[in-house]
Amino acid sequence: MADWPVVPPPADGDSDERLFFDDHEWDTIEAATARVIPTDHDPGAREAGAVRFIDRYLSGIDAVYAAADGSGFLRLSGKLADAWRARIADLRETYRQGVRDLDAIARERFGADFVSLGDPEQDAVLEQVSGRPRPAPVGLTGEDGNLTIQVYAFDDGLSFFDALVAHTRQGFYGDPVYGGNRDRVGWRVIGFPGPESLKDTIDGTYSVREYYVQDYDWGRLIPHLRGVGRT
């Protein structure tokens, strides 16, 4: 990728310009993301601009791979660009149908579009769309001590609700260069300092060395250092 041309971002970093959604779709998806990561004593998906991340993600091939120095995005071409357009086309229809489904259920049950409902009613609609009850609030760790924040590595073939959850998390926790995590609020919520820009990660300005676990017994992680599996 080092030789790929770099093109400017498709929209100003602080702009809420719509690149894919129309106004109603934008408002509906923003409301839905705000129920996935609600605003409480901490900022939620609305403050992080998760809908902006999703809008840019679905906009085409101009905001896929950020350049390492943060100056823009790498230009896709050829078969890679064709493949990306095809998968994004599927996700676009998933989202557009998802908005139609949210509104249809909301009108049938509550007599108004999804975006016009209160939080409990929106949760009820999302429960019906997902086929699952509203989960308990998510913390950094569950009762078993495992991390409970999961971000999908792939979104091919996801249902609307699962795609919405995955992309809301990405828009909340991802690097701000992709349009979400406005003012790094997602990072601040979990105590992650993060770089000021991608450039800081390649020129040595930003480092996570101070967060490394020091004096760790690597034998606990590497079996052959404990004599396991050795002959």
C-alpha positions in Angstrom: 0.0 0.0 0.0 3.0 2.3 0.4 2.8 3.1 -3.4 -0.9 3.8 -3.5 -1.9 7.4 -4.3 -3.4 9.4 -1.4 -6.6 11.4 -2.0 -8.2 14.0 0.3 -10.8 12.9 2.8 -14.3 12.8 1.2 -15.6 15.4 3.7 -14.2 17.8 6.2 -13.3 16.0 9.4 -15.7 18.0 11.6 -18.5 18.2 9.0 -21.8 16.3 9.3 -22.2 16.5 5.5 -24.3 13.5 4.3 -22.3 11.3 1.9 -24.8 8.4 1.7 -27.8 8.8 4.0 -30.6 11.2 3.3 -31.6 13.4 6.3 -34.3 10.9 7.6 -32.0 7.9 7.3 -29.2 9.9 9.1 -31.5 10.9 11.9 -32.9 7.3 12.2 -29.6 5.6 12.3 -28.2 8.3 14.8 -31.2 7.6 17.1 -30.6 3.8 16.8 -26.9 4.1 17.6 -27.8 6.2 20.6 -29.7 3.2 22.0 -26.8 0.8 21.3 -24.4 3.0 23.3 -26.6 5.4 25.2 -25.6 8.7 26.8 -25.5 8.4 30.6 -22.8 9.7 32.9 -20.5 9.3 29.9 -20.9 10.4 26.3 -22.5 7.9 24.0 -22.7 7.1 20.3 -24.5 10.3 19.6 -21.8 12.5 21.0 -19.1 10.3 19.3 -20.7 10.8 15.9 -21.1 7.1 15.2 -23.7 7.9 12.5 -21.0 10.0 10.7 -18.7 7.0 10.7 -21.4 4.7 9.3 -22.3 7.3 6.6 -18.7 7.6 5.4 -18.2 3.9 5.6 -21.2 3.3 3.3 -20.3 6.2 1.0 -18.1 4.2 -1.4 -14.4 3.6 -1.7 -13.0 7.0 -0.7 -12.8 6.5 3.0 -11.6 2.9 3.4 -7.9 2.9 4.3 -6.5 6.0 6.0 -3.0 7.1 4.9 -0.4 6.3 7.5 0.4 10.0 8.0 -3.3 10.9 8.4 -3.2 13.2 5.4 -6.0 11.5 3.5 -7.1 8.1 2.2 -5.5 5.5 -0.1 -7.1 5.3 -3.5 -8.5 1.9 -4.3 -8.4 0.7 -7.9 -8.9 -2.3 -10.1 -10.4 -5.5 -8.7 -9.9 -4.4 -5.1 -12.1 -1.3 -5.8 -14.7 -3.4 -7.6 -14.8 -5.9 -4.7 -15.2 -3.1 -2.1 -18.0 -1.5 -4.1 -19.8 -4.8 -4.3 -19.7 -5.5 -0.6 -20.7 -1.9 0.3 -23.6 -2.1 -2.1 -24.9 -5.0 0.0 -24.5 -3.1 3.2 -26.2 -0.1 1.8 -29.3 -2.1 1.0 -29.1 -3.7 4.4 -29.2 -0.3 6.1 -31.8 1.2 3.8 -34.1 -1.8 4.4 -33.2 -1.6 8.1 -34.5 2.0 8.3 -37.7 1.0 6.5 -38.2 -1.9 8.9 -37.6 0.3 12.0 -40.2 2.8 10.8 -42.7 0.1 9.8 -42.6 -1.5 13.2 -42.6 1.9 15.0 -45.7 3.0 13.1 -47.5 -0.3 13.7 -46.8 -0.4 17.4 -46.6 3.3 18.4 -48.1 5.3 15.5 -44.9 7.3 14.6 -41.6 6.9 12.9 -38.7 5.4 14.9 -36.9 8.7 15.3 -39.9 10.3 16.9 -40.3 7.7 19.7 -39.0 7.9 23.2 -36.2 5.7 24.5 -38.3 2.9 25.8 -40.3 2.6 22.6 -37.2 2.7 20.5 -35.7 -0.1 22.6 -38.9 -2.1 22.1 -38.6 -1.7 18.3 -34.9 -2.7 18.3 -35.8 -5.7 20.4 -38.3 -6.8 17.8 -35.9 -6.2 15.0 -33.1 -8.1 16.7 -35.2 -10.9 18.1 -33.5 -10.5 21.4 -34.2 -8.7 24.7 -32.4 -5.5 25.5 -29.1 -6.4 27.1 -27.9 -5.2 30.4 -25.4 -2.2 30.4 -22.0 -3.2 29.1 -18.9 -2.7 31.3 -15.3 -3.2 30.6 -15.4 -6.6 32.2 -18.2 -9.1 32.8 -18.8 -11.1 35.9 -16.3 -13.7 34.7 -13.6 -11.1 34.2 -13.6 -11.2 30.4 -13.9 -8.2 28.2 -17.4 -7.5 27.1 -16.7 -5.0 24.4 -16.5 -6.8 21.1 -15.8 -5.3 17.7 -16.5 -7.4 14.6 -13.5 -7.9 12.4 -15.8 -8.6 9.4 -19.3 -7.4 8.6 -20.1 -9.4 5.5 -23.5 -11.1 5.7 -24.5 -9.5 9.0 -28.2 -8.7 9.6 -29.1 -5.0 9.9 -29.2 -5.1 13.7 -25.9 -6.9 14.0 -24.3 -4.5 11.5 -25.7 -1.5 13.4 -24.2 -2.8 16.6 -20.8 -3.6 15.0 -20.5 -0.3 13.2 -21.7 1.7 16.3 -18.9 0.2 18.3 -16.4 0.9 15.5 -17.7 4.5 15.3 -17.3 4.9 19.0 -13.9 3.3 19.6 -12.2 3.7 16.2 -9.7 6.3 15.1 -11.3 9.7 14.6 -9.9 9.9 11.1 -12.7 7.6 9.9 -15.4 10.1 11.0 -16.5 8.7 14.4 -15.1 9.0 18.0 -15.6 12.8 17.8 -13.1 14.6 20.1 -11.9 11.1 21.1 -14.8 10.7 23.5 -14.8 6.9 23.0 -11.2 6.6 24.0 -11.7 8.9 27.0 -14.6 6.8 28.3 -12.3 3.7 28.5 -9.2 5.6 29.6 -7.2 5.2 26.4 -5.1 8.2 25.7 -4.7 7.5 22.0 -2.6 9.4 19.4 -3.4 12.9 18.3 -3.2 11.7 14.7 -2.1 8.6 12.8 1.1 10.5 12.0 2.1 10.4 15.6 2.0 6.6 15.5 4.7 6.3 12.8 7.1 9.1 13.7 7.6 8.1 17.4 5.6 11.0 18.8 3.1 8.5 20.3 4.1 5.4 22.1 2.3 2.8 24.4 5.5 1.6 25.9 4.6 3.0 29.3 1.5 0.8 29.3 3.4 -2.4 28.8 3.2 -4.9 31.6 6.7 -4.9 33.1 8.6 -8.0 34.4 5.9 -10.4 33.1 6.5 -14.1 33.3 6.3 -14.9 29.6 6.4 -18.6 30.5 2.8 -18.3 31.5 2.0 -17.4 27.9 4.4 -19.5 25.9 4.0 -23.2 26.5 7.5 -24.3 25.5 9.1 -22.0 28.0 7.3 -24.1 30.7 8.6 -27.3 29.1 5.1 -28.1 27.8 5.2 -29.9 24.5 9.0 -30.3 24.5 10.6 -33.7 23.8 
